[in-house]
Amino acid sequence: MNHQQTIETKSTDHYDVLVCGGGTAGSIAAIQAARAGAKTILIESGSQLGGTITTGGVSFPGLFHAHGRQIIRGIGWELIEAAVQLNDDHLQDFTKPYQHHPEHQIHVNPYIYALLCEEKCLEAGVHIRYYETPVNAMFDGTQWIVDVSGKGTSSRLFCHQLIDCTGNALLAQIAAYDVFHSEPCQPGSVMFKLAGYDISTLNMTLIRSEYQKALEDGVISQSMFYHDIATLLRISHHSSKAALAANHIHGADSTTSITHTAANLNGRHSLLRLLRFLRTFPGLEHTTLYSMAAETSIRETYRIHGLHVITADEYVNAIRYEDGICYAFYPLDLHDENGIRPEPLESGRVPSIPLRALIPDNSHHFLVAGRCVSSDQMANSALRVAAPCMAMGQAAGATAALASRHGINPLDIPIREIHSLLRQHDAILPV
Ligand SMILES: Cc1cc2nc3c(=O)[nH]c(=O)nc-3n(C[C@H](O)[C@H](O)[C@H](O)COP(=O)(O)OP(=O)(O)OC[C@H]3O[C@@H](n4cnc5c(N)ncnc54)[C@H](O)[C@@H]3O)c2cc1C
């Protein structure tokens, strides 16, 4: 009798920098580290780069401008410009003040963005490994030994610097560093577009009252980003440029395969119920799903407990830090059971992020970038958006490359050396 053999590939490799998570922050971190000369490996559990921007369907990153001037540029901006150009899109005039902050977000074609991330990683010399996750990480006094598991593979990797860009501080947790988790966390969302109806012919009064009744009777749950059904139908139509057709999935968490599976099942089930419900209305009988993101996108899970914890107070007062590595600009934007109430920043204020918020307390040769930056929940509701995640990714990549070059900890590099490398790669630094 033939027994199928378990396929197991043992490989051992040495790297200067290992980036875990090839999403919004991680792909930029890997490109920057490799461009700065570090031998870099990028471990991604999914099948493509870009993370929440691509696989999560949140393809409208922001904000790169504040009060009429650009505050985030560098590798993230290079990717945005390339994606805009390859899709024949046009950038807005950012000197014009906006009424609502989404007007300054940049809609990118997510498929093109994923392709460009991959191309720029490969051009920089990044070794990409899809479908893999770290399962163990140990610091032996001089380097990290990371066990990585994938589809039919297991490998042991040796590296000088780790960068956790999983969005969930998973690698930091594996390395036994402290993390924060707020209760409740913000909900996740499935991004989607609908088709098959003509918005101008709908009897909105009837639809509104029936929708309200169905909510009260519990036929459908209050889990929509837009509680007004008319807004939802307008925004979610595939011809609408606005891309915020989303539900709210409370408790959604992408940290492990088990929690992320649950988030996907809940998100898709909620969308299926909505679709069936909408098709009961006159004019909406032929509503269909035009597009749906491949997974439930996640706003918040775990954040590292860093050498500095950015507070909402520091954020809204735009405190400057001696080790500032990038700007961030977005209203405080906490989503909860009642929806959202964005709180815009006061005129002239542009917050920033210190390097210490990317370094877990009591850590060695370790950085994070992205939404798991060390911050309280309210500050994180603004810091988590795409443009600052990209800028943090670039700063972490540059710092890790320098730390590996000198064989020292990130905190021991003079900040002016990090700034100088970032400037060479077109980043904007807080002054
Ligand atoms: C519904 C929604 C709406 C939003 N709206 C906006 C908006 O309007 N504008 C804006 O700028 N931002 C918005 N954001 C926020 C922003 O998109 C994200 O916070 C940001 O993109 C997160 O970047 P990141 O790099 O931290 O994580 P991600 O981009 O999620 O990247 C994490 C990557 O790590 C990978 N990964 C995870 N675990 C592992 C593992 N164990 N091993 C290997 N790889 C792993 C993931 O597959 C993923 O590729 C929104 C977010 C959501 C969910």
PDBQT file of the ligand as one rigid body, heavy atoms in Angstrom, charges set to zero:
ROOT
HETATM    1  C1  LIG A 501     -12.504  48.814   6.584  1.00  0.00    +0.000 C 
HETATM    2  C2  LIG A 501     -11.283  49.658   6.722  1.00  0.00    +0.000 A 
HETATM    3  C3  LIG A 501     -11.315  50.955   6.226  1.00  0.00    +0.000 A 
HETATM    4  C4  LIG A 501     -10.177  51.740   6.278  1.00  0.00    +0.000 A 
HETATM    5  N1  LIG A 501     -10.198  52.982   5.722  1.00  0.00    +0.000 NA
HETATM    6  C5  LIG A 501      -9.043  53.637   5.527  1.00  0.00    +0.000 A 
HETATM    7  C6  LIG A 501      -8.997  54.824   4.760  1.00  0.00    +0.000 A 
HETATM    8  O1  LIG A 501     -10.036  55.319   4.344  1.00  0.00    +0.000 OA
HETATM    9  N2  LIG A 501      -7.780  55.385   4.507  1.00  0.00    +0.000 N 
HETATM   10  C7  LIG A 501      -6.634  54.844   4.981  1.00  0.00    +0.000 A 
HETATM   11  O2  LIG A 501      -5.560  55.352   4.694  1.00  0.00    +0.000 OA
HETATM   12  N3  LIG A 501      -6.644  53.749   5.778  1.00  0.00    +0.000 NA
HETATM   13  C8  LIG A 501      -7.820  53.119   6.029  1.00  0.00    +0.000 A 
HETATM   14  N4  LIG A 501      -7.840  51.988   6.790  1.00  0.00    +0.000 N 
HETATM   15  C9  LIG A 501      -6.660  51.598   7.574  1.00  0.00    +0.000 C 
HETATM   16  C10 LIG A 501      -5.517  51.044   6.796  1.00  0.00    +0.000 C 
HETATM   17  O3  LIG A 501      -5.928  50.526   5.556  1.00  0.00    +0.000 OA
HETATM   18  C11 LIG A 501      -4.827  49.909   7.571  1.00  0.00    +0.000 C 
HETATM   19  O4  LIG A 501      -4.794  50.152   8.956  1.00  0.00    +0.000 OA
HETATM   20  C12 LIG A 501      -3.378  49.776   7.103  1.00  0.00    +0.000 C 
HETATM   21  O5  LIG A 501      -3.396  49.516   5.728  1.00  0.00    +0.000 OA
HETATM   22  C13 LIG A 501      -2.698  48.670   7.885  1.00  0.00    +0.000 C 
HETATM   23  O6  LIG A 501      -1.395  48.481   7.385  1.00  0.00    +0.000 OA
HETATM   24  P1  LIG A 501      -0.457  47.377   8.047  1.00  0.00    +0.000 P 
HETATM   25  O7  LIG A 501       0.753  47.301   7.212  1.00  0.00    +0.000 OA
HETATM   26  O8  LIG A 501      -0.329  47.621   9.495  1.00  0.00    +0.000 OA
HETATM   27  O9  LIG A 501      -1.301  46.015   7.922  1.00  0.00    +0.000 OA
HETATM   28  P2  LIG A 501      -1.759  45.258   6.603  1.00  0.00    +0.000 P 
HETATM   29  O10 LIG A 501      -1.783  46.121   5.410  1.00  0.00    +0.000 OA
HETATM   30  O11 LIG A 501      -3.019  44.567   6.981  1.00  0.00    +0.000 OA
HETATM   31  O12 LIG A 501      -0.594  44.205   6.380  1.00  0.00    +0.000 OA
HETATM   32  C14 LIG A 501      -0.376  43.123   7.237  1.00  0.00    +0.000 C 
HETATM   33  C15 LIG A 501       0.213  42.015   6.378  1.00  0.00    +0.000 C 
HETATM   34  O13 LIG A 501       0.743  40.998   7.226  1.00  0.00    +0.000 OA
HETATM   35  C16 LIG A 501       0.366  39.735   6.729  1.00  0.00    +0.000 C 
HETATM   36  N5  LIG A 501       0.394  38.816   7.863  1.00  0.00    +0.000 N 
HETATM   37  C17 LIG A 501      -0.422  38.806   8.927  1.00  0.00    +0.000 A 
HETATM   38  N6  LIG A 501      -0.088  37.806   9.764  1.00  0.00    +0.000 NA
HETATM   39  C18 LIG A 501       0.983  37.193   9.197  1.00  0.00    +0.000 A 
HETATM   40  C19 LIG A 501       1.773  36.092   9.582  1.00  0.00    +0.000 A 
HETATM   41  N7  LIG A 501       1.522  35.401  10.708  1.00  0.00    +0.000 N 
HETATM   42  N8  LIG A 501       2.800  35.715   8.793  1.00  0.00    +0.000 NA
HETATM   43  C20 LIG A 501       3.050  36.390   7.634  1.00  0.00    +0.000 A 
HETATM   44  N9  LIG A 501       2.317  37.429   7.211  1.00  0.00    +0.000 NA
HETATM   45  C21 LIG A 501       1.303  37.832   8.001  1.00  0.00    +0.000 A 
HETATM   46  C22 LIG A 501      -1.019  39.976   6.161  1.00  0.00    +0.000 C 
HETATM   47  O14 LIG A 501      -1.391  38.953   5.259  1.00  0.00    +0.000 OA
HETATM   48  C23 LIG A 501      -0.849  41.333   5.506  1.00  0.00    +0.000 C 
HETATM   49  O15 LIG A 501      -0.363  41.230   4.187  1.00  0.00    +0.000 OA
HETATM   50  C24 LIG A 501      -8.986  51.206   6.840  1.00  0.00    +0.000 A 
HETATM   51  C25 LIG A 501      -8.962  49.915   7.355  1.00  0.00    +0.000 A 
HETATM   52  C26 LIG A 501     -10.100  49.138   7.305  1.00  0.00    +0.000 A 
HETATM   53  C27 LIG A 501     -10.049  47.742   7.838  1.00  0.00    +0.000 C 
ENDROOT
TORSDOF 0
